[in-house]
C-alpha cells in the first residue's frame, strides 16, 4: 500500500503524465505550478484525478493504487490526505491493514473519517470532530471513535462481529488502555487493559447488579521467535498472553437489578 510520502515522491520530476481537464495531451511540465482539475497517470499504474493548486494535490480528489486496488476519495493538502475522506482497502494481497486482535488479520475494509497530513485522525486528540473516524474491517469488526497520527487513540468503541462483544473506553496508540469489555448478555468487565486484554484491578458487573472485584494477571505465552538484538531499532510486536482473574470480594447490590424492567 503506497503511503502519502510515496505519493508525494511520485510528483517529483516528469516521471508521470498529467492531463488537464478536457485535454488528451499530457502537460510538458507535469503538475509543476498547475492550478485546476487534472488526471495524473504514474509509471506504477496508480492514478489521481482531482484538484491541483500550484502543482500540489489540494482539495477533492480520487487516488487509485494499481498494485492492490486500494482507493482514496476525499480531500488533500500538499499532496497528502487531509480533511474528510474515505479509504477503501481491497482484499488483494499486500501490506496488512491494522490488526484486529485476530491471529492473522484479513486485509481489506473501509475507513471513513478525518485525516491529517496523510494519517488517520489528528496530530493530537481533538473533540471537534477532526479526530473522528470509523473503520469497518474485512472480518466485520468495526471501530468507531477517535484517531491520532494513524492509530486508534482517545475515546472509542471496537465491536467484534464474531461474538458480539465490545471494547469501550480510552485508547492509546492503537490499544485500549482502560474501559469496559461488554458482552451481549448484559454483563461487563470494567478496568484497565494491556495488549487489548484485561490487566490489573477491576470488576465484573453482572446483569442482576452483583459485582465481583479482583485482579487480572497476564502471563506471556512462550514463543520460538528470537528477540531482537538490543542495538536493533525494531519495534517488537505485542506478546500473546494468558489472562487469569484472581477474584476478591463478591458484592451483592441491594434493590434488585441494575437494568430497568422491560415494558
N, C-alpha and C positions, 0 to 999 in steps of 0.2 A: 504494500500500500504506500503510495507516494505521500510524503509529508508536505506541509506548506513550504518548508525550506527547499525541498526538491523542486516544487513548482516554481519558486522564485528563481532558482538557478536556471531553469529551463528558459526563462525570459532573457537571460544574459547572452547577447550575441545573436547573430542571424542564423540560428540553428533550427528555426521553426518558421512557419508561414502564418502571416496574419492577413486575413481578408476583411476589408471594410464592409459594412453592411451594404448590400446591393452590388458588390463588385466580385468578379470572378477571377481577378488577378491579385496576387499577394503584394503587399507593400514592400518596397525595396529595403526599408529600414526596420522591418518587423513592427513592433509596438512602440518603438522609440518616439517619445513625446506625442504619442497619438491620443486624442480625446474623442470618444464616440463609441458606437457599438461595433463589435467585430467578432470574428471567429478565428481562433488560433489552432493550428494543427502542429503537433510536436512529432519529432522523429520516433518517439516511443509508441506513437499511435494515440496518445492522450489528446483530448481536445478541450478547449474552453470557448464558450460562447456567452458574451455579455458585454458589460460596460468597461471602458478604459478611461482613465483620466491621467493625462500627461505620461502615458506609457505604462501605467500600473493598472492591474485589475482592481477596480474600485467601484462599488455599487453592486447591483444584482448580476449574477452570472451562474452558469452551469459548467461544472468541470467533470469530465468522464475519464476514468482511468481504464485504459485498454487492457492492461495486464489481467485485471480481475473483474472488471465491470463495475467497480465502485463508482458512485455518482453523488456529487455535491450540488445542491441547489440552494442558493442563498446569497448573502452579502459578503463583499470583500473589502479589504482596506490594505493598501500597499502590498498587493499580491497574496495576502493571507486571508483565510476565512475569518470574518469579523462581523459580529452582529448576529441576527437571527438566521438560521439555516437548517437544512435537512441533509443528513448524510446517510446514504443507503449503501450498506456493505453487502456484497454478493457472497454466495457460498463457495465461490471458486477458491481453490487452494491458494493461499498466500499468507501474508502476515496475520497472525491471530489478533482478533479484537480483544477487548478487556475480558478478563476471566470472569466466570460466573459461579465460582466455587464448586464446579464440577471437575472430575478427574481430567477431562480434556474438553475445553470449550469448543463448541461448534462455531465456525466462522459465519458471519452474516449478521443481519439485524439492521435496525434503523435508529439513528439519533435525531431528535427534533428539539432544537433549543438554541441557546446562545453560544457564541464563540468569541474569543478574544485572542488576537494575534495568532490565529491558526489552531488554538486549543479549545476544547470544550469548556464552557463556563467563563469565569472571570480570572483576573490575576490575583485578586483577593476576594473572599466571600462577601457578597453584597446581598442586601434584602430588597433590592429594587427590581428584581427580575432578571438582571444581567448574569446571574449565576445559575439560572434555572434551565433544566433540560430533562428530557425523557429518553431513555434508551430501551428499546424493545429488542431483546436478544433472539437469536435463531432458535433457541430451545423453548421460547415462550416466556422466559423470565422478563420482568420489567422493573427498571429503576426509575423513580420519579423524585426529583429533588435538585439539590444544589451541586455545582461542579466548580472546581478551582484548578486552573492550569492542567486541564485534561483529565483530572481524577474526580471521583465522587468525593465531595468534601463539603461539610455543612449538614443541614437538615435534609433527610431523605428517607424514602421507603423502597426496599427491594422486595419484590414479590416473586416467590418461586412457583412456577407452574406445575412442577412435579407433585408437590404435596400440599400446596395452598398456604404454606407458612409465609410469614413476612418478617423482615428485619426493619424496625422503625427507630430512628434516632439520629444521633450525631455521628457523622462520618469524617474520617481523616485519611487523606491520601489514598482513597480507594477502598478503605476498610471501615466497617462500623466500629466505633470506639465505645459508645455506651448507648443504651436504649432498651428496646423490648424485642423479644422473639415471640411472635404471636402465632397461635395455632388456630385452625378453623373451628375447633370445638369451643373456643372462648377462653381457654387458659393461656397464660403467657408467662414468660420469664423476663424479669427486669434487672438490669445490672450492667457491668462492664463487659467488653468483648476484646479479644485479641485473635488475629488471623481469621476474623469473621466467626469465631467460636466464643461461647460464654467463658468468662475468665474472672476470677476473683469473687468477692462477696456479692450476693444478690438474693433475689427471692422469686419463688414460683407463686403465682396467684391463680387460684382455680375458680371455676365458674360459680361455685357456691360461695365465693368470697374468702375461703380459707387461704392462708398463706404459709409457705414453707421456706424459711430462710436458710441460708447456708453459703457454701463457697465452692466454686468450680476450680478444680486443679487440672492443669494441662500437662500432658506428658508427650514429648516429641517422639514420633514413630521412627524406628530405625530405617536407615536408607543405605543403599550401596554406593551412592554418589560420593565422590571425593569432595571435601570442602575446598573452596577457592583459596589460593595462597594469600598470605597476609598482604603482600605487595601488589596483588591484582586488584584493579578497580572494577570489580564485578559485583553487581547487586545480587545478593543471594535471594532466591525465591523463598516465600514463606514456607516453613516446615509443615508437614502434616502432623497433626497432634490428636491424641486421645483426650477426651474430656471426662472427668469424674466429678460428680456432685456429692459433696460431703454435707449432708443436711444437718441443720441445727434445730431450732425451735419451731414447732408446728403451731401456728396461731389460728384459732377459730374466730371468725368475725361474727359478732352477735348481731341479731336483727335480720337474719336471712340473707338472701342472695344480693350480690353487688349489682345485678342486672335488673332492670325494670321488667315487670310482667308483660307478656305478650298480649296485645289487645285482640 
